[in-house]
């Protein structure tokens, strides 16, 4: 809450009127190993635990996710983002289908560790699989995102990926369709939708301050925010807060 400020935090939380199928947070401290995660299948606006945790300084880096469940995927603790293995955590904004084709990319060992039914958990599993294969978090993430963008070009792979060294903002969605029909059914008109949802649903932006770097999807007004380039990954170094823009398409085109 402190990082965004009270007004922007309230605007962000109000998105749970739409993204009300659960919430989750992941955070870690710079002086110790591991990532902590708290999730709930409740709407953030209705859950006192969300506001209690949002009011604390939990860690030196973290992410918050408000879920709008893909049709057919149940609202359940095991399906609530972010997903974690204790070292890495990922929250996804999008849909990758068919799920069985996505799961087919996973090794038997990774499939055995799946707990829920979402495409997003399988996306996370593929990222972990590629990191293990490459022996490097950045190379593994680039490989996984490049592979998915190549095989599922109409999917939104937008995600926040928290690691011991970085926060990565995956902004890969160039052929993903905004769910306008669902949004119009819920809100009645484009003007009634949250900021950016009608015209820039999958857009991401970042803001640099003297003490932090923030990244957000559509939902907050754009003043002071810099757009994340299309089909790119923003890598934020947790130690220096330095920013690098990565292109996952280079990885697949060269192999």
Steps between C-alpha positions, in 0.01 A plus 500: 500500500780740594672457163197599291349745742153481653307632198667276241479201733126559535466523120698179458293315761179619336594282201385205712147594391606324180809309608321353801585131473776510759811696587858420581827658605861381474795672664858445609765673703837596357681363807361145495417223257156391394169650396189523716152481349152572634191424291125491540214400268298792640462835329766737632242768578313258729799347679637674812823299465575676171486845660694384806785365288493793257558734792825328600851533361533131418821498298744680277330368185159355430191477285122509542251322274121539470353204313230495236459128443500365147165339412496138611780535756366477852554757775701297747809554717708272278415717197577833665805698387786546561645151469824426678755229566653693789775654285301650211145635470284582196165673448345491151249727325369316197395163367696226322298233325456216446627415847579140410736620224672727752527219753650281228809723504570409862721220622351216701662638814354847454154360424514296819546818704191676359233573761226685312334504159608835354700576190689755713646238734614302196658816358690534829600136481646548153699802616648296787573213263689728261692667782613158622601398147693822430642548847413870488180681597507759223587251226234260623229765513590623152492147364164418658330822390646476150381141468150583618472808277601289203259213575209706640528830309151619596558456873578774747813400687495813718647413838702620794781261594680553828843342548781535755675755275231660282140590445411425138195654331402287200304711249436259212147519356514654151232269355293448814138612476361732767195333664277789393177300480538385861597848614204664326263243646629580848525879474244589234722748315867569427489821705395307812797265487813549715771717348656345191287186493314586180795604285815378673404203715835322472721809511764522771689802630771578752593793721840577650532697824804571717417200719317248282394373158132419454343299217128477436244377248215720377279637773682810624512835318806536280658815643860440606507148361719383209358232266680167498594428135286247319605133495784563741609411852595774742776381733536697825815432699398481865838613629551804278145564369657512155265423210571299185261419215533142371362349177390135539451461124875514442545181699266289290604643165862409566436134589 
